[in-house]
Amino acid sequence: MSKNIDIYLKPDFQQLVAKLNAKNSSASFNNNKHIMTYHPDASEALSLTMPLRNESYTHYDLHPVFQMNLPEGALREALERATAKQYGSDDLSMLTILGANQIGRIVYSSEGQTINLQSSSELQLDDLLNHQDANLFNELLSRYAKSSGVAGVQPKVLIDIQSHLSLPMDRYIVKSWGDEYPHLGCNEYICLNIAQQAGLDVPETFLSDNGKLLISKRFDLDEAGKAMGFEDFCVLQAKGTKQKYDSSIEQCANTIRHYVSAEHQTTSLADLYKLTYLNVRIRNGDAHLKNLGIKYQSLTDYRSHQIPETPRRLAPIYDLVSTVPYIKSDTMALTLTGTKRWPKRKVLHNFARQHCLLGNKQIDIIEDQVEQAIIDAFPLLEQLQKKHQGFIEVGESMKHLLRVKQE
C-alpha cells in the first residue's frame, strides 16, 4: 500500500519540485518508509538538509523538514475532527489538507490534485484585540484549522488580518492556551518584550485587551509578503519533532556555524548566547529545538557538496515564556555541559567563549543588555497584573524570578 504527494514551492505552484512516496502494509502511513525524489527539472532545493540530487532521500519516519509544520495538540485535534472521515488522519493527509497554508515555502498536494489554498478572511486586527468573547479562539480554531500549517503544543492558527482599513492584509499567527497555563499570553508578551528591548529580533506582537489572544506577525514573509525559507533546528539536526528535547545548546551553536552564512555567523552566535542567558534568567524550560530556526530567500541551484548562495540568518525569536511559574521544578529543555540543570554564570561564560566565540567584554555587554531589559519590563508586568486578575499570582512568581541575580 502506498501514498504519493506532489511537492511545490511558493510562489510558483505550477512547477513540480519533488514527489514524496510513503509505503506501508497497514492503514496508517506514519512511522514507515518515506521516499522523496526531486523532479528531473527541479531547479530549487526544498531544504538546506536536502540539496538537489538524482538519488532519492529515504527516511523511516517522515523526513524532518516535512514533519516541521505538522500541527500538534488542539490544532491537530481540530483538524482531524474536520477532515479525518473524508481524508484520513495520517501525517501525509495532514500535509495535503494544509496545502499551501504553511510556515515557509513548501506546498503539498495529493498526486495530481489541486493545491489547497487559504480561504479569504475579513478579520480586522482591532476587532480581535478588542473582542471580549472568551470563546473567540475556539471559533477561530474551528474556522482556520485547515489553513494552519504551524507546529506547537499550545493552540495557534494562521490568519490573514487587516491591520488598518486602508492597508492590505497582513499575515499573523494567533495563539491561545489551555486552563493549565493561566494567562500564558501575558507571560509570553512580557518575555518577548524583554527579548526585543535586549536587542533580539522579535516579530511584531500584540496582546488582546482581555489577555486571551497573542497575535504575532509571521516572520517567514519578506517585506513584499513573499514566503521565505524557514527551517527549525530539529530539521537542521536531522531530528523528528518528538526529538525536540534531545540535543544540547552546544550543538545549536554548531548548527549555526554549519548553516548560517559566514557574514551572519558572528551576530547569530552572539544572539544565541543572549537568548541562552535570557532563557536562564526568565527560567524558560521550553527552549527546545523547534523554537530556533534559520530563514533565507531561496535555494536555487543548491546541489550536493555545495554551499548555498543565498544569505542565511537566525530567524526572529518566538515562543518565549517563563515556565517555572507553572512548573516549579522545571529544568532547561536542552543540555549544557551534559546537564539540564540551570547553569551558573561560570558555565554560561565558558559556553559563550568556547562555542559562541565571544570575548569577556562582549559577554558583559550582552548580559547588561538583558538585565536592563528585565528592569524596564517591570512596569509592563505590573500593568498586566492590574488589568488581569488571573495573572496576579503568575506575575508575582515572574517578579521573584526576575529579581534574583544570576549567580
Secondary structure, DSSP 8 states (H G I E B T S, - for coil): -EEEEEEEESS--SS--EEEEEE-SSS--TTSEEEEEE-TT--B-SBTTB-B-SS-EEESS--HHHHTT---HHHHHHHHHHHHHHH-SSHHHHHHHHTT-BSSSEEEEETT-----------BHHHHHH---TTHHHHHHHHHGGG-B---SS-EEEEEEESSTTS-EEEEEEE---TTSTTHHHHHHHHHHHHHHTT-----EEE-TTS--EEEE-SSB-TTS-B-EEEEHHHHTT--GGGTTSSBHHHHHHHHHHHS-HHHHHHHHHHHHHHHHHHHHHT-TT--GGG-EEEES--BT-BTT---SS-EEE---------TTTSTT---SSBBTTB-S---HHHHHHHHHHTS---HHHHHHHHHHHHHHHHHHHHHHHHHHHH-GGGHHHHHHHHHHHHS---
